[in-house]
Amino acid sequence: MNYEFELDSNPGFLMNFAMTRLLLFLLLLGFSYGQTGAKDQATLLAQLADKKKPLTWVITGDSITHGAWFTNGGRSYPEHLAERVRGEMNRFRDFIINTGISGEVSTGLLKDFEWRVLRFKPDVVSINLGMNDCVRLPVEQHKKEMQEMIDKAKAAGAIVILHATNTVYTESKYAQKLPPFIETVRALAKENDLILVDHYRNFSEHQQGAEKRDWFADAIHPNSLGHAHMAAEMFRSIGIYDQKSETCKLAK
């Protein structure tokens, strides 16, 4: 279940108390029907409605989050998030910090979690891993290490957002190994009641049985169009998607 709200899309727009109550009601209604992370989504939307309190977002993961090389000068999904939040939503004092590193797996991020995440005292922590993990780690180890990072971020007071990473080409060595890791992330989101951004589902629906490659730069990395769709999926999952937003319109 996804929600779409026009949250401060126009300069000078202020969300009033009644709208905030409506958002919370709808999101908690979603939670009552089992939506993963609905309570966190409601909390985050309420925080976004408060113009006086800036938020620190840490977006971390592997090369897909790192966003270098494969976008050919276009924006990565963390950069689209910054445009949406700091530009269109007028939250100028929010900071979106991208600490993704190419080639990363859960073992490396866990060891470096203090430096790459916690030292920023984040309000929101977004984790997108699994692509490299599926060819380098047992899925049980990946799940254990992901859970440790979730626990550390929550103990620091952050809202945690998990990403089920994108699909891959069928001939790729990742194709058969990735699905169990996708299911692991989905399970972690459910078990911990976290917001889940399911890129794997979104990319799969786009392909619709035929392997369309217009969202890819290579067998595993999204191109600039793929990143625009990843950003739009993240906006939908958070609750800040607006079809009139120029950033959201990029995902066509």
N, C-alpha and C positions, 0 to 999 in steps of 0.2 A: 504494500500500500504506500503510495507516494502522495505528497501534498505539494501544491503549488501556491505560493503566496507572493503578492506584489509587495515586497518589504523594502520600503524606502528607495524605490527605483528612480524617483525624480528628486532633484535638488530641493531642499527645504521641507521635504515631507517628514512629518513627525507622526509616529504611530501613537494613537491615544490609548487610554486605559482600556476602553471597551474592546478595541481590536486585540490588545494583548491578551485580555481574558478569553476572547474568541479563539485565538491561536492555541492557548493552553488547553481550552476545552476540547478542541478538535484533536489535538495531539494526544491528550490523555485518553480520549475516546479510542484513538487508534491503538494505544497501549492496551486498553482493556480487551481489544480483539486480537492481541498477540503480536503487534508489530514490534520488531526488534529495535530497541533503542528509542522508543517513542518518548520516554521520560527525559532522556538526555536531549532529544530533539527539542522538546518543549522548553527545557532549561536554556539551551543555546539560543533559541529564538527570543526568549525573554531577555537574555543578555544582549543580543543584537539590537533589541528595541530600546535599550538603555544607552542613550548617546553619551552619558557622562562617564561611563566606565569603558576604557579601551580594552581590547582583548589581544593576547599574544597567541598566535597559531604556529605550531611547529608541524611541518609536513615532511615526513621522512620515509625512506624506503630505498629502492635500488635504482638502476639506470632509468626506469620508466618515470620515477619521481624526479630524479636528477634532471632529466629533460634535455640534456646536452646531446649534440651531434645528430639526432634523428629527426628534429623538427625543421631543419634547414632554415633557421632564422625565425620560425614561427614561435608562438608561445606554448609553453608546457601547461599542464593542468594546474600546478600551483600558481603560475603566473596569471592564468585566467581567474583563479580564486581571488588573487590580490586585486585584480581589476574590478571584479564584482563587488567585493567587500569594501575596499578602500576607495574605489572610484564611484561606482553606480550607487552604492548604499551610503556613501558619504561618511564612512567610518575612517576618517583620515588618520586617526591615532592608533588604529589597529596595526599590528605588524604580522606579516605572513613570512615565516622563516623556513626556507627549504634546505633541509640537511640530507637529502637523498644522495647516495653515493653509488656509482656504477659498479655492478658486480656484487652488491651486498646481499647477505643472507641473514637470517635471524640471529645466528651465533655472533656475527660481527657487530650487528646493531646493539644487541644486548650488552656486549662488552663495552661498547662506546656510548651507552645510553645517557650517562651523566653529561658527557661533553656535547652530544648531538641533540639532546632533548631537554633534560631536566635543568640544566644551568640557565635556560631561558625562562624558567618559572612559567610554563605554558598554561593557558586556560583551555586550549584545545590541542590534542595530539592526534595526528592522522598518520596511520601506518599502512604502507602498501608494500608487501613482500610476497614471495612465493615463486617468482619466475626462476631465479637462480637456485632457490632452495630445493625445487623439485628435482634437480639433477645433481645436487650436492649433499643433501641431508635426508635422513630418514624422516618420514612425516611425523612420527611420534616426538622426535627431538624438536622439530619445528614448532609443533603445537606447545610443547612445554616452554620453549623459549619465548614464544609469542605471549603465552599466559604470564610469564614473569614480567615482560614489558608492560602488559596491560595493568598488572598489579602495581608496578612502580609509578606509572602515569596517574592512575587513579589515586594512589596514596599521596601524590603531589597535588591533588585537587583538580586534575584536568578531566575534561570530557574526552573520551577516546573514540576515534572513528577508525574502523577497519575497512580495508579495501580488498575485495576479491578481484585479483588482477585480470587483465585482458586475456582473450584467447590467443592462439598462435596458429601458424600454418600447419596443415595436417602432416606434411612431410618433415616437420621439425622434430628434433629429438625430444622436445618438451611436450609434444602433443599427447602422448600416452601417460606421461608422468605428472602433468600439471593437475588434472581433475581431482585427485585425492587431496591436494593442497588447497584447492578451491573449497572443497567440502569442509576442510578443517577450519578455514577462516569463517565460513558461514556458521559452523558449529560454535566457534569461539564467540562470535557476535551474539548468538542465541543464548549461550550459557552465561555470558556476562552482561546481557541486555545492553548491547552497544549498537550505535548507529553503524549500519553496513552499507557500503557503496559497492554494488555488485556489477563491476565492469564486465565480468565474464558473461553474465546473463545478457547485458546490454549489447556486447559485441556479437554474441551468439544469435540474438534476435535480429540484428542487422544482417547477418549472413544468411539466415533463413534457409539453411540446407545447402546453399551454394557458397563456396568459399570466396567471398568478396574481399579484395585486398586494398580497397581504397582508403582504409583507415590506418594502413601499415607503411612503415619505412623499410622494414625487412621482416624476417620470419616471426619476430617476437615484439619488436618495438613499434608503438604507435607513431604515426607522423603528426604533423600539426593539426590535421583534421581529426585524427584519432584522439588527440589531446583535447580538442574542443568538445568532443563527445564525452570524454572522461570527465571534464569539468562540468558539463551539463548534468551528467549522472550524479556527480557529487552535490551539485546544487539541489537536485531533486531530493536526494537522500537527506540533506540537511534541512530542506524546507525553504530555500531561498531562490528557487527557480522562478523566473518571470519571463513569459514568452515575448514580452515587449522589450526586454533587456537586449542591448546590442551584443553583450558577451554571450548570452544564451542563444541568440540568433546564429552565432557562428557554427553551431552544431546542426548542420543541415544535411 
